[in-house]
Amino acid sequence: MRKMSNLPLSGLRILDFSWIIAGPTAARHLALMGAEVIKIGSSRRPDPSARGAPFQVYNQSKEYCALNLSTSEGLDIAKELVSTSDVVIENFAAGVFERIGLDYQTLKNLRPDVIMVSSAGTGHTGPDKDYVAYGSLLQHYTGWNTISGYGDGEPIKGGLWADPWVGMELAMVTVAAINHRMQTGKGQYIDFSMAESLTASIPSSLLGYQMTNSLPVPSGNEDPINSPHGLYKCQGQDEWIAISIQNATQWESLCGTIGKKEMSLDTRLSSPEKRRNHSSEIDTVITAFTSGLSAHKAMEILQDNDIPAGPSINIAQVYEDPHTIGSGYLTPQTYPNGVTRLMPGMPWTSNLENSFHLEAAPEIGASNLRIYKELIGISSKDYETYLENQIIY
Amino acid sequence: MGLLTGLKVLEIGEHISAPYAAANFVRLGAEVVKIETARGDVSRGYGPYPNARRDKEQSALFLAHNHGKKSILLDLNTSAGQGNLKAMIPHFDLVVENQKLGFFNDRSLGFDEVNTINPSLIWVSILPFGETGPYSNYLADDLILFHMSGNAHGMIGPVEDPNLEPPIRAGGYQSHMVAGLTASTAAMIANYRRLNTGEGCRIVVSELNAMITMAISGIANTAFDHPPPTRQLSKVEGSSIGGMVSAIGGVLKCNDGYVAISPREDAQWERWLEILGNPSWSKDEKFISREGRQNNVSELWDRLTEWSSPKSKFDIAKWGQEKRIPCFPVNTIQDLLVDEHLEAREFFVEIAHTKAGNLLHPGLAYKLSNAELPKGMISAPELGQHTEEILGRYAKNE
């Protein structure tokens, strides 16, 4: 069933106790790249994300076993699995995994070179380690929202990519730790703070403030360097195109393309700074051009003239965009019920024969037999007892 | 030693994506040599600068992503520069670059050529749209990638008239940051394979697809036939707006900024009301259930704002967390730099720069049990500072 022998991470076994978004997303990336990822969950406390469609991407290409960790037999089975795994990932609130009985020292006794990845909102040390966190609040706490929006407005309301960003960084540091283990033989405990991960992603704002003593002012779609640089209304409900002029050649081409060649000769508009001072005049002229076109048509015309431009689209339009499929990002995935849907892969391509391994997300318990009986050798009799007593549950 | 001590990385990058990817390796202990042209990395010209005085050695955007690297001058448009690069290739494990599509092939430095010189070399390219698909030759920057990725439509929250108020991007050039992080991940995975097999490979990261991956929940919702969230305020139903303007949670005005709260479960709401001193309005039928609170959400937020306005965001966040309610101050950059929790975790790392002075850089987002953290890092290099040293070591013929 598993066809991953030539994939970059084949041979690695990852035990994924994580739930909701960030941890499962990290394990998902590793599963797509060929690691054997065994997700552990329990019907006693189901993964909250299982209620929605996103579960179907957070858990692509994984094995999924049911295990009740609140019982001593369940804990013993978990330990059996740890001893045969390279990596253990969890993202419960700080301290929870330790209270279950799966602290790093215990794991290390079971498998000396184990890599344990623990992700929590504010990390596992420090005065605020027990703070209750959601990704949508962390983006406010970590400075992300102080650099986004409009300078005079209240903080932005939308959700950003806190959890997916953390998922990617977790995957990165997990594999870095595996590389380290290959060269030193040493395992690793990784105490990961989601909050720090987000704050670390705005380094230039942090340095800029220290240099200038003035707080960064968010400026919507505007740019401190380039002009014109913004969104222009196109034909149709909520249709907009983003245009960004980065040099004199592009400015000249834009003027010609929108039928205002004389504007490129206007010395009042000969630099980004000057154009910014006349932005409403320029925006009116650009909008006169774009407002008669669909956003995609406008992109096509502008890009054909070497002008950076692209439509501002919602996620459903992204899903249907020719490039999303044409670039190989979405590929058909057939589900056990026979329905085929386009599902995401990884955001990169390579010259390797097999780029990634895609399977539909499993239902809880789908891999019970394979993992419990075949991998760790639980007898049929014990297996039945565990099912009956809601230990494999 | 760090997780990547011994790894040798060549960065042929500028602006943000490739420099940030390489910066991740620096912080994990790798040695990074950065190739620059005489003009220098464009981010040297972007600032902001101390005292608003333009200086290519002191741009915040440059210093943020280039500390700990060595800078060498190499003009890859000349055969001498190309020769030096080829002489260096056998001595490196990984190249990360964000040059234009075709740049290396045009200079006979394509992957096939370098792979012959060093079969175990990993080459990671970052391109706006990747190199496959209909837009692969298109031009883009952060603004365009951000808007094309689907992330912008949820940023400011719903608006009165979507035809008058455009979607906006986030600050901080996030598309390039996301692409850089994604490239780091891809490189680590390829390096694992290299350590196992001795083989190199070429990876091409699509910045657009990396940003779409940040909206992967929305992709899943669409794949399973759910409509996208609306931008029109009058059409918003339930609590489906990024969780931030509804009974699920939101942002309250305070006397020193804002606080973000989310007392979404009934039990959390009851504890939240204790903080408010169980005001009489809360007993009203319409605020008893989560559904009721959602149906009367604007009145609800008016009541809460009336309470929060004269108070401090830090106090409210503390009161909330004491009662196990998800609750955080909306921190400014200044707040972050003096945050006690971040200080206790030694998150910021002070790096001395010969001209810009001592600056606090964000460190690693994690503590490692068996590898060192980045202490005493050296600052970003001056343009071409290490040319002689590096070429002397690897390209002696030149």
Interface residues (C-beta under 8 A of the other chain):
Chain A: P8 L9 G11 L12 I21 T25 H29 M33 G52 A53 P54 F55 Q56 V57 Y58 Y104 T122 G123 H124 T125 G126 P127 D128 K129 D130 Y131 V132 A133 Y134 S136 L137 L138 H140 Y141 T142 G143 W144 N145 T146 I147 S148 G149 Y150 E154 P155 I156 K157 G158 G159 L160 W161 P164 W165 M168 E169 A171 M172 V173 V175 A176 A177 I178 N179 H180 M182 Q183 T184 K186 G187 Q188 Y189 I190 D191 F192 S193 M194 E196 S197 T199 A200 S201 I202 P203 S204 S205 L206 L207 G208 Y209 Q210 M211 T212 L215 P216 P218 S219 G220 N221 D223 P224 I225 N226 H229 G230 L231 K233 Q237 D238 W240 A242 I243 S244 Q246 Q250 M299 Q303 D306 I307 P308 A309 G310 P311 S312 I313 N314 I315 A316 Q317 V318 Y319 D321 P322 H323 T324 G326 S327 G328 Y329 L330 R341 L342 M343 P344 M346 P347 W348 T349 S350 N351 L352
Chain B: L3 L4 G6 L7 N24 L28 Y46 G47 P48 Y49 P50 A52 Q58 A60 L61 L63 A64 H65 F111 F129 G130 E131 T132 G133 P134 Y135 S136 Y138 L139 A140 D141 L143 I144 L145 F146 H147 M148 S149 G150 N151 A152 H153 G154 M155 I156 G157 P158 P162 N163 P166 P167 I168 R169 A170 G171 G172 Y173 Q174 M177 V178 L181 T182 A183 S184 T185 A186 M188 I189 A190 N191 Y192 R193 L195 N196 C201 R202 I203 V204 V205 S206 L208 N209 A210 I212 T213 M214 A215 I216 S217 G218 I219 A220 N221 T222 A223 F224 H226 P227 P228 P229 R231 Q232 I241 G242 G243 M244 V245 G249 G250 V251 K253 Y258 A260 I261 S262 Q321 R324 I325 P326 C327 F328 P329 V330 N331 T332 I333 Q334 D335 L336 L337 E340 H341 L342 A344 R345 F347 A356 L359 L360 H361 P362 G363 L364 A365 Y366 K367 L368 S369 N370 A371
